[in-house]
Amino acid sequence: MAADDDEVWVDDAAGPLIRPYTVNGGRTRPTVDLDLLSLVISTGRATPEPDPERIKALGLCHTPVSVAEVAARMRLPVAVTKVLLADLVDCGAITTRAPSLPSAVPDRALLEKLLDGLQRI
């Protein structure tokens, strides 16, 4: 067994010794609707349960970051990360916002002009 810089205990044959479902107490459904591109940011409030996973998640959320990015940096499955982040939203430690999506579909005439220009090249 070895511990890396992030204090993740690993058994060379079995992988992480703490299974992802234990991070969330076996829960699989977040209480807040989050998708991969949802942005999360710390509010500055502390979490009432200062376990290592929540502290690490809060540390990653000092600037707006996507749920997918938090999951990748924590090396946890997205489903586990969503439950963890939802817990942090529920206690007021982080806030979320939906990803910015284009407000309107591009104008058809503009797309046709673009296509015509590309075909001429």
All heavy atoms as an XYZ file, in Angstrom:
899
protein
N       0.840     -1.181      0.000
C       0.000      0.000      0.000
C       0.884      1.243      0.000
O       1.933      1.258      0.611
C      -0.893      0.039      1.227
C      -2.051     -0.914      1.162
S      -3.182     -0.695      2.523
C      -2.412     -1.689      3.756
N       0.386      2.269     -0.670
C       1.148      3.514     -0.736
C       0.198      4.682     -0.667
O      -0.949      4.588     -1.065
C       1.943      3.567     -2.034
N       0.662      5.801     -0.164
C      -0.139      7.022     -0.136
C       0.552      8.044     -1.010
O       1.747      8.248     -0.906
C      -0.272      7.545      1.284
N      -0.194      8.668     -1.928
C       0.410      9.693     -2.774
C       0.256     11.057     -2.117
O      -0.180     11.163     -0.975
C      -0.190      9.662     -4.182
C      -1.649     10.063     -4.234
O      -2.227     10.421     -3.184
O      -2.217     10.026     -5.315
N       0.628     12.099     -2.841
C       0.590     13.449     -2.275
C      -0.802     13.890     -1.859
O      -0.960     14.735     -0.996
C       1.162     14.459     -3.278
C       2.644     14.199     -3.533
O       3.317     13.624     -2.659
O       3.106     14.591     -4.610
N      -1.844     13.333     -2.481
C      -3.220     13.725     -2.176
C      -3.828     12.880     -1.062
O      -5.021     12.937     -0.816
C      -4.094     13.624     -3.427
C      -3.714     14.644     -4.465
O      -3.172     15.697     -4.099
O      -3.977     14.385     -5.647
N      -3.029     12.053     -0.395
C      -3.493     11.220      0.697
C      -4.563     10.214      0.273
O      -5.460      9.912      1.030
C      -4.022     12.080      1.851
C      -2.972     12.928      2.524
C      -1.911     12.125      3.242
O      -2.264     11.150      3.917
O      -0.742     12.455      3.091
N      -4.481      9.696     -0.958
C      -5.381      8.646     -1.401
C      -4.682      7.327     -1.129
O      -3.588      7.088     -1.627
C      -5.697      8.767     -2.915
C      -6.534      7.590     -3.379
C      -6.405     10.067     -3.187
N      -5.266      6.487     -0.301
C      -4.668      5.196     -0.006
C      -4.969      4.251     -1.142
O      -6.112      4.091     -1.553
C      -5.221      4.639      1.287
C      -4.752      5.385      2.499
C      -3.998      6.520      2.535
C      -5.028      5.047      3.839
N      -3.783      6.904      3.816
C      -4.406      6.017      4.641
C      -5.734      4.026      4.434
C      -4.475      5.975      6.020
C      -5.802      3.991      5.804
C      -5.171      4.964      6.587
N      -3.944      3.590     -1.647
C      -4.109      2.720     -2.800
C      -3.460      1.374     -2.518
O      -2.346      1.302     -2.013
C      -3.464      3.356     -4.053
C      -3.540      2.420     -5.237
C      -4.124      4.672     -4.382
N      -4.168      0.324     -2.824
C      -3.617     -1.021     -2.822
C      -3.286     -1.297     -4.277
O      -4.141     -1.177     -5.144
C      -4.674     -2.001     -2.295
C      -4.197     -3.437     -2.300
O      -3.349     -3.790     -3.134
O      -4.690     -4.210     -1.463
N      -2.046     -1.656     -4.567
C      -1.613     -1.810     -5.958
C      -2.510     -2.738     -6.761
O      -2.719     -2.533     -7.945
C      -0.160     -2.298     -6.007
C       0.800     -1.252     -5.469
O       0.463     -0.047     -5.534
O       1.873     -1.637     -4.971
N      -3.081     -3.755     -6.147
C      -3.924     -4.695     -6.870
C      -5.385     -4.268     -6.911
O      -6.085     -4.538     -7.872
C      -3.818     -6.085     -6.235
N      -5.853     -3.579     -5.870
C      -7.284     -3.305     -5.763
C      -7.682     -1.877     -6.079
O      -8.847     -1.600     -6.266
C      -7.768     -3.649     -4.358
N      -6.752     -0.943     -6.115
C      -7.098      0.448     -6.365
C      -7.342      1.184     -5.058
O      -6.820      0.792     -4.021
N      -8.149      2.257     -5.098
C      -8.399      3.031     -3.877
C      -9.013      2.161     -2.779
O      -9.888      1.351     -3.043
C      -9.385      4.109     -4.331
C      -9.224      4.178     -5.800
C      -8.819      2.807     -6.255
N      -8.544      2.322     -1.556
C      -9.059      1.519     -0.455
C     -10.391      2.025      0.066
O     -11.148      1.282      0.663
C      -8.038      1.483      0.688
C      -6.734      0.764      0.355
C      -5.780      0.840      1.540
C      -6.998     -0.685     -0.013
N     -10.672      3.298     -0.129
C     -11.975      3.842      0.263
C     -12.822      3.914     -0.997
O     -12.535      4.674     -1.913
C     -11.834      5.231      0.913
C     -10.992      5.118      2.171
C     -13.204      5.822      1.217
C     -10.682      6.432      2.831
N     -13.830      3.099     -1.058
C     -14.672      3.026     -2.249
C     -15.524      4.288     -2.377
O     -15.947      4.870     -1.367
C     -15.549      1.782     -2.207
C     -14.752      0.507     -2.198
C     -14.042      0.324     -3.516
N     -13.246     -0.883     -3.520
C     -12.093     -0.983     -4.139
N     -11.604      0.039     -4.783
N     -11.422     -2.106     -4.120
N     -15.802      4.696     -3.612
C     -16.542      5.951     -3.817
C     -17.877      6.042     -3.089
O     -18.225      7.092     -2.580
C     -16.741      5.992     -5.333
C     -15.611      5.202     -5.876
C     -15.363      4.110     -4.862
N     -18.620      4.942     -3.008
C     -19.933      5.036     -2.368
C     -19.835      5.363     -0.890
O     -20.785      5.852     -0.299
C     -20.758      3.762     -2.595
C     -20.185      2.521     -1.971
C     -20.453      2.191     -0.653
C     -19.379      1.656     -2.710
C     -19.928      1.055     -0.076
C     -18.850      0.522     -2.150
C     -19.122      0.220     -0.828
O     -18.603     -0.895     -0.271
N     -18.684      5.111     -0.264
C     -18.547      5.448      1.152
C     -18.432      6.950      1.369
O     -18.748      7.443      2.445
C     -17.327      4.750      1.778
O     -16.153      5.175      1.103
C     -17.442      3.253      1.717
N     -17.998      7.678      0.342
C     -17.902      9.141      0.444
C     -19.280      9.737      0.709
O     -19.416     10.697      1.455
C     -17.303      9.729     -0.858
C     -17.386     11.242     -0.871
C     -15.867      9.261     -1.038
N     -20.303      9.151      0.111
C     -21.671      9.673      0.222
C     -22.563      8.836      1.115
O     -23.781      8.972      1.065
C     -22.299      9.761     -1.173
C     -21.540     10.699     -2.063
O     -20.999     11.692     -1.609
N     -21.465     10.381     -3.337
N     -21.989      7.990      1.906
C     -22.796      7.154      2.792
C     -23.716      6.222      2.031
O     -24.793      5.892      2.499
N     -23.312      5.818      0.849
C     -24.112      4.905      0.047
C     -25.201      5.576     -0.775
O     -25.907      4.915     -1.531
N     -25.368      6.894     -0.648
C     -26.403      7.589     -1.417
C     -25.981      7.714     -2.875
O     -24.808      7.901     -3.174
C     -26.671      8.978     -0.840
C     -27.320      8.904      0.529
C     -27.468     10.254      1.196
N     -26.137     10.816      1.429
C     -25.776     12.034      1.035
N     -26.616     12.825      0.423
N     -24.560     12.471      1.277
N     -26.937      7.603     -3.781
C     -26.625      7.662     -5.210
C     -27.331      8.786     -5.945
O     -27.059      9.022     -7.107
C     -26.999      6.332     -5.897
O     -28.398      6.089     -5.701
C     -26.188      5.181     -5.338
N     -28.246      9.482     -5.291
C     -29.000     10.554     -5.945
C     -28.726     11.890     -5.269
O     -28.942     12.043     -4.068
C     -30.488     10.265     -5.882
C     -30.869      8.937     -6.485
C     -31.884      9.130     -7.569
N     -32.393      7.858     -8.028
C     -32.021      7.311     -9.173
N     -31.162      7.918     -9.926
N     -32.523      6.160     -9.549
N     -28.290     12.890     -6.056
C     -28.085     14.222     -5.469
C     -29.420     14.906     -5.199
O     -30.420     14.623     -5.856
C     -27.292     14.966     -6.545
C     -27.612     14.261     -7.816
C     -27.902     12.829     -7.454
N     -29.438     15.797     -4.237
C     -30.656     16.535     -3.904
C     -30.825     17.769     -4.779
O     -31.871     18.405     -4.757
C     -30.627     16.976     -2.433
O     -29.442     17.749     -2.218
C     -30.638     15.780     -1.494
N     -29.796     18.112     -5.544
C     -29.805     19.280     -6.420
C     -29.546     18.787     -7.841
O     -28.716     17.907     -8.042
C     -28.698     20.283     -6.003
C     -28.626     21.457     -6.948
C     -28.909     20.744     -4.583
N     -30.258     19.356     -8.807
C     -30.076     18.952    -10.200
C     -28.791     19.569    -10.746
O     -28.706     20.792    -10.906
C     -31.283     19.390    -11.032
C     -31.220     18.867    -12.451
O     -30.637     17.792    -12.666
O     -31.747     19.548    -13.354
N     -27.797     18.743    -11.003
C     -26.524     19.187    -11.556
C     -26.236     18.387    -12.823
O     -26.486     17.193    -12.863
C     -25.386     18.937    -10.558
C     -25.456     19.651     -9.219
C     -24.425     19.081     -8.254
C     -25.215     21.133     -9.414
N     -25.710     19.065    -13.838
C     -25.230     18.314    -14.987
C     -23.721     18.510    -15.078
O     -23.120     19.214    -14.270
C     -25.957     18.684    -16.279
C     -25.688     20.095    -16.768
O     -24.641     20.653    -16.436
O     -26.521     20.623    -17.517
N     -23.094     17.885    -16.046
C     -21.636     17.936    -16.143
C     -21.098     19.348    -16.309
O     -19.998     19.658    -15.875
C     -21.160     17.074    -17.315
C     -21.286     15.576    -17.126
C     -20.894     14.849    -18.401
C     -20.446     15.100    -15.968
N     -21.871     20.215    -16.961
C     -21.399     21.568    -17.231
C     -21.868     22.598    -16.218
O     -21.524     23.773    -16.334
C     -21.838     21.995    -18.640
C     -21.286     21.141    -19.777
C     -21.829     21.621    -21.114
C     -19.774     21.125    -19.770
N     -22.639     22.174    -15.218
C     -23.049     23.103    -14.164
C     -21.807     23.669    -13.491
O     -20.841     22.947    -13.249
C     -23.902     22.398    -13.110
O     -25.112     21.960    -13.641
N     -21.828     24.951    -13.210
C     -20.694     25.594    -12.553
C     -20.951     25.678    -11.058
O     -22.064     25.987    -10.627
C     -20.470     26.990    -13.127
C     -20.124     27.027    -14.607
C     -20.029     28.464    -15.087
C     -18.830     26.290    -14.886
N     -19.939     25.405    -10.271
C     -20.036     25.486     -8.821
C     -18.946     26.426     -8.315
O     -17.862     26.505     -8.882
C     -19.906     24.096     -8.152
C     -21.103     23.232     -8.468
C     -18.633     23.379     -8.572
N     -19.275     27.175     -7.252
C     -18.306     28.098     -6.650
C     -18.556     28.179     -5.152
O     -19.702     28.159     -4.697
C     -18.362     29.496     -7.301
C     -17.235     30.374     -6.767
C     -19.705     30.133     -7.127
C     -16.983     31.631     -7.554
N     -17.485     28.264     -4.405
C     -17.553     28.339     -2.957
C     -18.165     29.673     -2.518
O     -17.918     30.709     -3.120
C     -16.147     28.198     -2.374
O     -16.154     28.427     -0.999
N     -18.949     29.618     -1.456
C     -19.542     30.839     -0.896
C     -18.700     31.406      0.234
O     -18.956     32.506      0.705
C     -20.950     30.556     -0.340
O     -20.831     29.603      0.719
C     -21.891     30.058     -1.415
N     -17.722     30.635      0.703
C     -16.907     31.065      1.824
C     -17.382     30.500      3.146
O     -16.700     30.619      4.158
N     -18.555     29.888      3.153
C     -19.069     29.265      4.373
C     -18.437     27.888      4.536
O     -18.197     27.183      3.564
C     -20.587     29.113      4.304
C     -21.301     30.459      4.291
C     -22.772     30.298      4.095
N     -23.396     29.780      5.309
C     -24.666     29.452      5.396
N     -25.445     29.561      4.341
N     -25.166     29.007      6.516
N     -18.190     27.497      5.756
C     -17.608     26.187      6.037
C     -18.688     25.111      5.982
O     -19.868     25.383      6.197
C     -16.952     26.193      7.404
N     -18.277     23.914      5.707
C     -19.200     22.787      5.708
C     -19.321     22.245      7.132
O     -18.319     22.190      7.853
C     -18.738     21.687      4.740
O     -19.586     20.555      4.867
C     -17.318     21.258      4.999
N     -20.524     21.862      7.569
C     -20.676     21.332      8.916
C     -19.977     19.975      9.094
O     -19.692     19.574     10.206
C     -22.183     21.206      9.105
C     -22.777     21.302      7.761
C     -21.788     21.980      6.876
N     -19.734     19.263      7.993
C     -19.047     17.974      8.048
C     -17.692     18.131      7.363
O     -17.572     17.911      6.169
C     -19.870     16.904      7.343
C     -21.251     16.704      7.928
C     -22.069     15.744      7.087
O     -21.513     14.745      6.607
O     -23.258     16.015      6.906
N     -16.657     18.526      8.099
C     -15.364     18.805      7.468
C     -14.536     17.552      7.178
O     -13.434     17.403      7.654
C     -14.679     19.714      8.484
C     -15.223     19.270      9.797
C     -16.646     18.848      9.520
N     -15.108     16.628      6.370
C     -14.330     15.448      6.014
C     -13.405     15.776      4.837
O     -13.589     16.797      4.165
C     -15.247     14.255      5.713
C     -16.229     14.535      4.603
O     -15.781     14.936      3.513
O     -17.429     14.359      4.819
N     -12.413     14.956      4.572
C     -11.413     15.274      3.547
C     -11.994     15.525      2.146
O     -11.521     16.412      1.435
C     -10.501     14.044      3.533
C     -10.689     13.400      4.857
C     -12.087     13.717      5.286
N     -13.025     14.776      1.769
C     -13.589     14.953      0.427
C     -14.277     16.311      0.288
O     -14.141     16.982     -0.726
C     -14.584     13.828      0.099
C     -13.936     12.480     -0.112
C     -13.598     11.776      1.199
O     -14.138     12.156      2.262
O     -12.777     10.848      1.147
N     -15.018     16.700      1.292
C     -15.705     17.996      1.231
C     -14.702     19.151      1.258
O     -14.853     20.133      0.548
C     -16.713     18.113      2.366
C     -17.964     17.294      2.107
C     -18.917     17.326      3.295
N     -20.146     16.628      2.994
C     -20.282     15.306      2.967
N     -19.249     14.529      3.221
N     -21.440     14.733      2.688
N     -13.665     19.014      2.066
C     -12.633     20.050      2.123
C     -11.937     20.173      0.774
O     -11.700     21.271      0.276
C     -11.628     19.749      3.257
C     -12.324     19.919      4.614
C     -10.406     20.637      3.156
C     -11.519     19.418      5.798
N     -11.626     19.037      0.159
C     -10.965     19.065     -1.154
C     -11.885     19.685     -2.209
O     -11.453     20.498     -3.018
C     -10.552     17.658     -1.573
C      -9.739     17.629     -2.845
C      -9.192     16.257     -3.131
C      -8.338     16.290     -4.379
N      -7.749     14.975     -4.668
N     -13.177     19.310     -2.184
C     -14.129     19.872     -3.146
C     -14.231     21.381     -2.983
O     -14.227     22.124     -3.964
C     -15.498     19.218     -2.989
N     -14.314     21.845     -1.737
C     -14.382     23.288     -1.493
C     -13.124     23.986     -1.998
O     -13.185     25.087     -2.542
C     -14.583     23.576     -0.007
C     -15.996     23.380      0.520
C     -16.021     23.538      2.035
C     -16.950     24.351     -0.134
N     -11.984     23.356     -1.829
C     -10.731     23.936     -2.308
C     -10.692     24.084     -3.816
O     -10.075     25.005     -4.348
N     -11.375     23.195     -4.519
C     -11.419     23.259     -5.980
C     -12.410     24.304     -6.484
O     -12.371     24.674     -7.649
C     -11.795     21.887     -6.553
C     -10.788     20.767     -6.333
C     -11.387     19.433     -6.764
C      -9.508     21.060     -7.085
N     -13.307     24.750     -5.611
C     -14.400     25.633     -6.027
C     -14.166     27.102     -5.677
O     -15.119     27.872     -5.581
C     -15.711     25.159     -5.398
S     -16.211     23.517     -5.926
N     -12.926     27.522     -5.480
C     -12.665     28.940     -5.186
C     -13.012     29.833     -6.371
O     -13.353     30.997     -6.194
C     -11.213     29.160     -4.764
C     -10.940     28.674     -3.381
N     -11.517     29.225     -2.266
C     -10.164     27.662     -2.930
C     -11.110     28.590     -1.195
N     -10.285     27.628     -1.568
N     -12.893     29.298     -7.567
C     -13.339     29.992     -8.772
C     -14.392     29.100     -9.424
O     -14.428     27.896     -9.150
C     -12.164     30.217     -9.760
O     -11.618     28.948    -10.122
C     -11.088     31.090     -9.139
N     -15.245     29.652    -10.274
C     -16.263     28.799    -10.909
C     -15.615     27.647    -11.676
O     -14.682     27.845    -12.452
C     -16.981     29.757    -11.865
C     -16.757     31.110    -11.288
C     -15.388     31.060    -10.671
N     -16.089     26.455    -11.411
C     -15.553     25.246    -12.035
C     -16.716     24.309    -12.328
O     -17.718     24.295    -11.607
C     -14.481     24.597    -11.117
C     -15.068     24.155     -9.803
C     -13.770     23.468    -11.803
N     -16.605     23.542    -13.397
C     -17.692     22.637    -13.767
C     -17.687     21.391    -12.892
O     -16.666     21.008    -12.316
C     -17.568     22.224    -15.239
O     -16.456     21.357    -15.411
N     -18.829     20.750    -12.816
C     -18.962     19.499    -12.068
C     -18.007     18.455    -12.648
O     -17.348     17.720    -11.898
C     -20.429     18.996    -12.116
C     -20.549     17.593    -11.558
C     -21.338     19.959    -11.367
N     -17.889     18.407    -13.959
C     -16.990     17.450    -14.601
C     -15.544     17.680    -14.172
O     -14.803     16.723    -13.918
C     -17.114     17.549    -16.120
N     -15.135     18.932    -14.073
C     -13.769     19.257    -13.669
C     -13.513     18.851    -12.219
O     -12.458     18.310    -11.888
C     -13.498     20.746    -13.859
C     -12.088     21.164    -13.550
C     -11.057     20.680    -14.553
O     -11.428     20.317    -15.684
O      -9.874     20.660    -14.199
N     -14.483     19.090    -11.343
C     -14.337     18.694     -9.938
C     -14.191     17.174     -9.859
O     -13.317     16.656     -9.153
C     -15.517     19.184     -9.080
C     -15.445     18.628     -7.663
C     -15.559     20.707     -9.052
N     -15.025     16.443    -10.582
C     -14.953     14.977    -10.567
C     -13.594     14.489    -11.056
O     -12.987     13.596    -10.458
C     -16.069     14.391    -11.435
N     -13.090     15.099    -12.123
C     -11.799     14.682    -12.670
C     -10.664     14.967    -11.694
O      -9.800     14.118    -11.476
C     -11.552     15.394    -13.998
N     -10.669     16.137    -11.110
C      -9.586     16.491    -10.182
C      -9.634     15.684     -8.888
O      -8.611     15.435     -8.274
C      -9.626     17.971     -9.870
C      -9.190     18.807    -11.053
C      -9.045     20.233    -10.669
N      -8.678     21.038    -11.824
C      -8.447     22.328    -11.762
N      -8.543     22.957    -10.608
N      -8.119     22.983    -12.845
N     -10.839     15.295     -8.475
C     -10.961     14.495     -7.255
C     -10.796     13.003     -7.535
O     -10.736     12.203     -6.613
C     -12.306     14.762     -6.580
C     -12.394     16.160     -6.020
S     -13.869     16.437     -5.033
C     -13.511     15.437     -3.597
N     -10.773     12.657     -8.807
C     -10.663     11.258     -9.229
C     -11.795     10.411     -8.649
O     -11.588      9.333     -8.111
C      -9.301     10.681     -8.857
C      -8.191     11.292     -9.683
C      -6.897     10.604     -9.430
N      -6.116     11.488     -8.574
C      -5.089     11.112     -7.855
N      -4.699      9.882     -7.876
N      -4.432     11.973     -7.126
N     -13.014     10.965     -8.764
C     -14.219     10.278     -8.312
C     -15.185     10.159     -9.478
O     -15.190     11.007    -10.373
C     -14.908     11.066     -7.191
C     -14.241     11.093     -5.827
C     -14.974     12.060     -4.905
C     -14.202      9.707     -5.221
N     -16.047      9.154     -9.474
C     -17.092      9.081    -10.492
C     -17.993     10.321    -10.429
O     -18.193     10.900     -9.351
C     -17.878      7.822    -10.125
C     -16.935      7.011     -9.298
C     -16.070      8.002     -8.576
N     -18.536     10.712    -11.563
C     -19.384     11.902    -11.620
C     -20.590     11.766    -10.705
O     -20.967     12.722    -10.021
C     -19.818     12.191    -13.082
C     -20.829     13.322    -13.131
C     -18.612     12.536    -13.939
N     -21.194     10.592    -10.654
C     -22.376     10.404     -9.802
C     -22.038     10.659     -8.332
O     -22.810     11.290     -7.606
C     -22.931      8.999     -9.991
N     -20.893     10.202     -7.889
C     -20.463     10.416     -6.509
C     -20.195     11.903     -6.280
O     -20.586     12.475     -5.262
C     -19.202      9.573     -6.196
C     -18.628      9.923     -4.836
C     -19.524      8.091     -6.296
N     -19.537     12.533     -7.242
C     -19.216     13.957     -7.133
C     -20.483     14.799     -7.075
O     -20.562     15.756     -6.300
C     -18.341     14.401     -8.319
O     -17.173     13.569     -8.353
C     -17.934     15.852     -8.204
N     -21.488     14.450     -7.861
C     -22.745     15.204     -7.836
C     -23.404     15.153     -6.461
O     -23.911     16.159     -5.967
C     -23.712     14.671     -8.900
C     -23.364     15.078    -10.300
C     -24.408     14.539    -11.268
C     -24.150     14.958    -12.688
N     -25.198     14.454    -13.599
N     -23.403     13.995     -5.825
C     -23.994     13.873     -4.484
C     -23.195     14.703     -3.491
O     -23.764     15.437     -2.671
C     -24.076     12.396     -4.041
C     -24.545     12.287     -2.594
C     -25.000     11.610     -4.960
N     -21.872     14.628     -3.579
C     -21.005     15.397     -2.691
C     -21.242     16.895     -2.862
O     -21.413     17.632     -1.883
C     -19.545     15.053     -2.986
C     -18.479     15.801     -2.214
C     -18.521     15.422     -0.744
C     -17.118     15.502     -2.800
N     -21.296     17.367     -4.120
C     -21.521     18.790     -4.382
C     -22.922     19.224     -3.964
O     -23.109     20.329     -3.450
C     -21.270     19.109     -5.851
C     -19.814     18.980     -6.311
C     -19.705     19.173     -7.820
C     -18.912     19.954     -5.578
N     -23.906     18.359     -4.164
C     -25.273     18.684     -3.738
C     -25.339     18.870     -2.220
O     -26.035     19.764     -1.730
C     -26.243     17.592     -4.186
N     -24.602     18.047     -1.479
C     -24.543     18.213     -0.021
C     -23.965     19.583      0.336
O     -24.439     20.246      1.258
C     -23.683     17.124      0.613
C     -24.329     15.754      0.587
O     -25.541     15.666      0.280
O     -23.619     14.771      0.867
N     -22.937     19.999     -0.403
C     -22.316     21.306     -0.150
C     -23.259     22.457     -0.515
O     -23.251     23.495      0.138
C     -20.991     21.421     -0.902
C     -19.880     20.492     -0.403
C     -18.685     20.539     -1.333
C     -19.487     20.839      1.015
N     -24.081     22.271     -1.537
C     -25.092     23.273     -1.878
C     -26.131     23.348     -0.760
O     -26.511     24.435     -0.325
C     -25.772     22.948     -3.231
C     -26.988     23.834     -3.459
C     -24.787     23.100     -4.383
N     -26.567     22.196     -0.290
C     -27.598     22.144      0.755
C     -27.170     22.852      2.037
O     -27.987     23.464      2.716
C     -27.974     20.696      1.070
C     -28.737     20.017     -0.059
O     -29.278     20.742     -0.930
O     -28.789     18.769     -0.070
N     -25.879     22.790      2.366
C     -25.426     23.442      3.604
C     -24.945     24.874      3.350
O     -24.512     25.553      4.275
C     -24.332     22.624      4.285
S     -22.727     22.655      3.493
N     -25.027     25.340      2.106
C     -24.682     26.725      1.784
C     -23.203     26.978      1.563
O     -22.787     28.130      1.468
N     -22.397     25.921      1.470
C     -20.952     26.098      1.284
C     -20.584     26.430     -0.159
O     -19.552     27.046     -0.409
C     -20.204     24.851      1.740
N     -21.418     26.011     -1.119
C     -21.200     26.365     -2.522
C     -22.526     26.745     -3.162
O     -23.591     26.404     -2.649
C     -20.533     25.234     -3.348
C     -21.440     24.001     -3.452
C     -19.165     24.866     -2.820
C     -20.937     22.942     -4.406
N     -22.436     27.457     -4.256
C     -23.619     27.758     -5.059
C     -23.380     27.217     -6.459
O     -22.244     26.947     -6.848
C     -23.904     29.271     -5.151
O     -22.782     29.908     -5.759
C     -24.165     29.873     -3.791
N     -24.464     27.076     -7.202
C     -24.356     26.566     -8.568
C     -25.032     27.530     -9.522
O     -25.870     28.338     -9.128
C     -25.037     25.197     -8.723
O     -26.447     25.350     -8.554
C     -24.509     24.200     -7.736
N     -24.637     27.412    -10.763
C     -25.375     28.102    -11.818
C     -25.298     27.256    -13.063
O     -24.326     26.522    -13.281
C     -24.864     29.512    -12.037
C     -23.472     29.630    -12.504
C     -23.058     31.076    -12.643
N     -21.610     31.078    -12.621
C     -20.866     31.967    -13.185
N     -21.402     32.991    -13.795
N     -19.567     31.874    -13.143
N     -26.341     27.345    -13.835
C     -26.406     26.565    -15.060
C     -25.359     27.082    -16.046
O     -24.994     28.253    -16.014
C     -27.805     26.670    -15.666
N     -24.870     26.204    -16.890
C     -23.898     26.652    -17.879
C     -24.527     27.638    -18.848
O     -25.734     27.601    -19.089
C     -23.486     25.369    -18.595
C     -24.611     24.425    -18.367
C     -25.204     24.796    -17.036
N     -23.724     28.545    -19.375
C     -24.244     29.497    -20.358
C     -24.437     28.783    -21.683
O     -23.519     28.155    -22.176
C     -23.279     30.641    -20.594
O     -22.549     30.946    -19.487
N     -25.603     28.904    -22.204
C     -25.916     28.312    -23.502
C     -26.230     29.429    -24.480
O     -26.673     30.498    -24.081
C     -27.112     27.366    -23.375
C     -26.909     26.178    -22.437
C     -28.198     25.393    -22.309
C     -25.793     25.278    -22.920
N     -26.012     29.182    -25.757
C     -26.351     30.222    -26.731
C     -27.807     30.635    -26.587
O     -28.680     29.790    -26.405
C     -26.109     29.554    -28.087
C     -25.278     28.361    -27.806
C     -25.512     27.975    -26.377
N     -28.057     31.937    -26.653
C     -29.410     32.435    -26.428
C     -30.340     32.192    -27.608
O     -31.529     32.101    -27.446
C     -29.370     33.928    -26.113
O     -28.761     34.620    -27.180
N     -29.786     32.112    -28.787
C     -30.635     31.908    -29.955
C     -29.884     31.085    -30.999
O     -28.669     31.018    -31.007
C     -31.029     33.253    -30.557
N     -30.653     30.486    -31.872
C     -30.065     29.730    -32.969
C     -29.580     30.735    -34.017
O     -30.227     31.756    -34.251
C     -31.129     28.819    -33.610
C     -30.496     27.649    -34.310
C     -32.151     28.344    -32.616
N     -28.428     30.453    -34.642
C     -27.933     31.386    -35.657
C     -28.939     31.571    -36.797
O     -29.705     30.669    -37.116
C     -26.663     30.721    -36.178
C     -26.278     29.739    -35.124
C     -27.536     29.346    -34.426
N     -28.905     32.731    -37.390
C     -29.787     33.071    -38.500
C     -29.503     32.157    -39.693
O     -28.356     31.936    -40.071
C     -29.529     34.539    -38.873
C     -30.390     35.008    -40.016
O     -31.546     34.540    -40.127
O     -29.902     35.845    -40.799
N     -30.560     31.616    -40.291
C     -30.409     30.685    -41.417
C     -29.692     31.355    -42.584
O     -28.842     30.752    -43.235
C     -31.773     30.166    -41.849
C     -31.663     29.168    -42.983
C     -33.031     28.641    -43.414
N     -32.887     27.759    -44.544
C     -32.955     26.445    -44.494
N     -33.169     25.856    -43.341
N     -32.812     25.723    -45.577
N     -30.011     32.616    -42.868
C     -29.367     33.312    -43.987
C     -27.854     33.421    -43.754
O     -27.053     33.239    -44.679
C     -29.984     34.692    -44.170
N     -27.470     33.700    -42.524
C     -26.054     33.782    -42.192
C     -25.374     32.436    -42.396
O     -24.270     32.356    -42.968
C     -25.878     34.251    -40.747
C     -24.450     34.259    -40.209
C     -23.600     35.265    -40.978
C     -24.452     34.577    -38.733
N     -26.015     31.357    -41.967
C     -25.448     30.030    -42.142
C     -25.320     29.664    -43.623
O     -24.333     29.042    -44.033
C     -26.286     28.986    -41.408
C     -26.234     29.048    -39.878
C     -27.201     28.036    -39.269
C     -24.830     28.826    -39.365
N     -26.296     30.065    -44.431
C     -26.228     29.777    -45.868
C     -25.090     30.549    -46.525
O     -24.383     30.018    -47.381
C     -27.567     30.093    -46.540
C     -28.646     29.085    -46.186
C     -30.014     29.440    -46.730
O     -30.189     30.542    -47.319
O     -30.926     28.611    -46.562
N     -24.884     31.806    -46.104
C     -23.766     32.581    -46.637
C     -22.430     31.959    -46.236
O     -21.493     31.901    -47.030
C     -23.836     34.034    -46.149
C     -24.938     34.831    -46.782
C     -24.988     36.240    -46.218
C     -26.165     37.027    -46.782
N     -26.259     38.357    -46.197
N     -22.347     31.490    -45.018
C     -21.131     30.828    -44.539
C     -20.870     29.559    -45.344
O     -19.739     29.331    -45.792
C     -21.255     30.504    -43.059
C     -20.097     29.756    -42.419
C     -18.811     30.572    -42.499
C     -20.420     29.415    -40.982
N     -21.898     28.769    -45.551
C     -21.754     27.542    -46.334
C     -21.332     27.852    -47.762
O     -20.419     27.212    -48.316
C     -23.086     26.748    -46.335
C     -23.086     25.465    -47.143
C     -22.044     24.483    -46.609
C     -24.474     24.832    -47.121
N     -21.932     28.877    -48.350
C     -21.594     29.268    -49.718
C     -20.116     29.689    -49.774
O     -19.377     29.310    -50.688
C     -22.499     30.418    -50.175
C     -22.241     30.821    -51.607
O     -22.212     29.909    -52.493
O     -22.060     32.020    -51.856
N     -19.673     30.461    -48.810
C     -18.277     30.911    -48.772
C     -17.321     29.736    -48.611
O     -16.254     29.701    -49.247
N     -17.675     28.783    -47.783
C     -16.815     27.624    -47.583
C     -16.741     26.750    -48.825
O     -15.694     26.198    -49.164
C     -17.295     26.794    -46.386
C     -17.115     27.417    -45.010
C     -17.813     26.579    -43.943
C     -15.630     27.573    -44.687
N     -17.849     26.648    -49.539
C     -17.868     25.840    -50.759
C     -17.023     26.485    -51.870
O     -16.483     25.786    -52.719
C     -19.292     25.613    -51.240
C     -20.052     24.668    -50.340
C     -21.530     24.543    -50.690
O     -22.100     25.407    -51.340
N     -22.133     23.462    -50.227
N     -16.880     27.787    -51.843
C     -16.073     28.483    -52.849
C     -14.581     28.299    -52.629
O     -13.797     28.499    -53.543
C     -16.414     29.966    -52.855
C     -17.779     30.259    -53.415
C     -18.029     31.726    -53.450
N     -19.412     31.979    -53.779
C     -19.897     33.155    -54.039
N     -19.110     34.210    -53.962
N     -21.163     33.310    -54.336
N     -14.197     27.978    -51.425
C     -12.760     27.849    -51.111
C     -12.163     26.635    -51.748
O     -12.460     25.659    -52.040
C     -12.529     27.796    -49.578
C     -12.913     29.121    -48.981
C     -11.114     27.457    -49.239
C     -12.784     29.191    -47.470
